[in-house]
Amino acid sequence: FGRWLEAEFQWSDSAAQKFMAVANRFKSVKFTDLTVAPSALYLLAAPSTPEEAVDEALERAAGGERITHAAARGIVDGYRPPVGRVDGRRAGPGENGQRSTVNGQLSTPPRQQFAPSTISNQQSPISNRIHPPSPIARSLTIDR
């Protein structure tokens, strides 16, 4: 399946999975009058996204609002429990000062800090496989 996707569409397996998740989640939704960014659709189609968040995003889009990824993220976060928030955003491991311990030992190691120069000198192997969105992906955003 992966070779065919790459040959025919220049898509990765994960890109195809995102498109299929969107198709399954929104099979009865007509996007002709809605403006929803593809990245917002991927987020809203994720299995972990609460149904209420999807409903609100679609209602707001039907009301004329352009749903960007940031707007969708805000909607989704509003329906998730406020666990360990820091500065208005969800806290990462160790950011809220709470750590789980087992027998007095940290169950997760503290985050390692890197200097920006150290990170910028490292090249990720995945960066060589990232492709720009296909014309099909760009056509998911419908502007009026």
Backbone torsions as a table, in degrees:
resi	resn	phi	psi	omega
1	PHE	NA	-43.9	-178.2
2	GLY	-61.5	-40.7	179.9
3	ARG	-65.9	-41.3	179.1
4	TRP	-63.1	-45.4	178.1
5	LEU	-57.2	-45.5	-178.9
6	GLU	-65.3	-42.9	-177.2
7	ALA	-69.2	-42.2	-174.1
8	GLU	-87.9	-34.7	-172.6
9	PHE	-124.7	-10.6	-172.5
10	GLN	58.6	39.1	178.5
11	TRP	-106.8	151.9	171.1
12	SER	-87.4	168.9	176.1
13	ASP	-59.9	-42.0	-178.0
14	SER	-66.6	-35.5	177.1
15	ALA	-63.6	-43.6	178.6
16	ALA	-63.5	-39.7	178.6
17	GLN	-61.9	-39.1	178.3
18	LYS	-64.3	-43.8	178.8
19	PHE	-62.7	-41.4	179.7
20	MET	-66.7	-38.0	178.1
21	ALA	-63.4	-41.6	177.6
22	VAL	-62.9	-45.6	-179.2
23	ALA	-61.4	-42.0	-179.5
24	ASN	-69.7	-42.8	-175.9
25	ARG	-71.7	-35.0	-173.1
26	PHE	-115.6	30.2	-175.4
27	LYS	-61.3	-27.0	-179.2
28	SER	-101.2	4.0	-178.4
29	VAL	-93.0	130.5	176.2
30	LYS	-97.7	117.8	-176.0
31	PHE	-93.2	10.3	-175.9
32	THR	-61.3	-33.1	-179.4
33	ASP	-108.0	8.2	-178.0
34	LEU	-111.4	144.8	176.4
35	THR	-115.2	100.8	-179.2
36	VAL	-129.2	124.5	-179.5
37	ALA	-65.8	144.2	178.5
38	PRO	-54.2	-41.0	-179.7
39	SER	-64.9	-31.1	175.9
40	ALA	-69.3	-39.7	177.5
41	LEU	-61.9	-42.0	178.9
42	TYR	-60.4	-43.8	179.6
43	LEU	-64.5	-46.0	-178.3
44	LEU	-67.6	-27.4	-179.4
45	ALA	-83.6	-9.3	-178.8
46	ALA	-61.5	140.3	-179.2
47	PRO	-59.1	-26.2	-178.2
48	SER	-81.9	-6.8	-178.2
49	THR	-78.1	124.7	179.0
50	PRO	-61.3	141.2	-179.2
51	GLU	-58.3	-36.1	179.4
52	GLU	-62.4	-35.6	178.9
53	ALA	-67.1	-40.6	178.1
54	VAL	-62.6	-46.2	-179.9
55	ASP	-59.6	-44.4	-179.4
56	GLU	-64.3	-43.1	-179.6
57	ALA	-61.4	-43.3	-179.8
58	LEU	-68.0	-37.7	177.2
59	GLU	-63.9	-43.0	179.7
60	ARG	-66.7	-37.6	176.8
61	ALA	-65.3	-40.2	178.3
62	ALA	-64.6	-27.0	177.3
63	GLY	-81.9	3.0	175.9
64	GLY	102.9	-3.8	-179.8
65	GLU	-77.0	138.4	174.6
66	ARG	-82.2	121.5	-178.3
67	ILE	-94.7	104.1	176.8
68	THR	-89.1	174.5	176.5
69	HIS	-61.3	-41.7	179.9
70	ALA	-63.0	-41.5	178.7
71	ALA	-64.6	-43.8	178.8
72	ALA	-63.1	-41.9	179.0
73	ARG	-60.7	-42.9	178.3
74	GLY	-62.6	-41.8	178.8
75	ILE	-64.4	-49.3	-178.2
76	VAL	-61.2	-45.6	-180.0
77	ASP	-61.3	-29.9	178.2
78	GLY	-67.5	-20.0	-179.8
79	TYR	-103.2	0.9	177.2
80	ARG	-98.9	150.5	-179.7
81	PRO	-62.8	142.8	-177.5
82	PRO	-77.4	66.7	-178.8
83	VAL	-84.9	120.2	173.1
84	GLY	51.3	61.9	179.5
85	ARG	-88.4	142.3	178.1
86	VAL	-130.8	123.4	178.3
87	ASP	52.5	40.9	176.7
88	GLY	77.2	6.6	177.7
89	ARG	-128.7	162.7	179.4
90	ARG	-66.2	129.8	-178.3
91	ALA	-76.9	141.3	174.2
92	GLY	-83.4	177.2	-179.7
93	PRO	-56.9	126.4	175.9
94	GLY	84.3	-7.9	-176.6
95	GLU	-76.8	-27.3	-177.1
96	ASN	-95.0	10.9	177.5
97	GLY	77.7	-1.5	179.4
98	GLN	-103.1	128.8	178.0
99	ARG	-132.6	144.0	175.7
100	SER	-85.7	143.1	179.7
101	THR	-127.3	153.0	174.3
102	VAL	-128.2	119.2	-177.4
103	ASN	52.8	40.9	177.2
104	GLY	78.4	-2.0	-179.7
105	GLN	-104.8	143.9	176.8
106	LEU	-63.4	132.8	177.8
107	SER	-82.1	-19.0	174.4
108	THR	-128.1	136.6	-179.4
109	PRO	-71.0	152.9	176.5
110	PRO	-64.1	153.9	178.8
111	ARG	-65.2	138.2	176.6
112	GLN	-85.8	133.7	-179.9
113	GLN	-93.1	137.1	178.8
114	PHE	-120.6	142.3	173.2
115	ALA	-73.6	144.1	-179.5
116	PRO	-53.4	-36.3	-179.0
117	SER	-66.1	-32.4	178.7
118	THR	-67.2	-43.2	-178.0
119	ILE	-69.0	-43.3	-175.9
120	SER	-67.0	-22.2	179.3
121	ASN	-82.7	-9.4	179.7
122	GLN	-95.4	135.9	179.2
123	GLN	-109.7	130.4	-179.6
124	SER	-81.9	134.5	178.3
125	PRO	-64.2	-24.5	-179.4
126	ILE	-73.6	-24.2	-178.1
127	SER	-63.2	-21.9	178.1
128	ASN	-78.0	-13.4	-176.6
129	ARG	-107.7	2.7	-178.6
130	ILE	-82.1	128.9	-179.7
131	HIS	-116.7	151.1	175.4
132	PRO	-65.1	157.0	-179.5
133	PRO	-60.7	146.5	179.6
134	SER	-76.1	165.5	176.3
135	PRO	-58.1	-31.6	179.5
136	ILE	-65.4	-44.5	-179.9
137	ALA	-63.2	-40.7	179.8
138	ARG	-66.9	-27.4	-177.4
139	SER	-76.3	-8.0	178.4
140	LEU	-68.8	-25.0	177.1
141	THR	-86.8	118.8	-176.7
142	ILE	-109.0	113.3	178.4
143	ASP	-94.8	146.8	179.9
144	ARG	-84.5	NA	NA
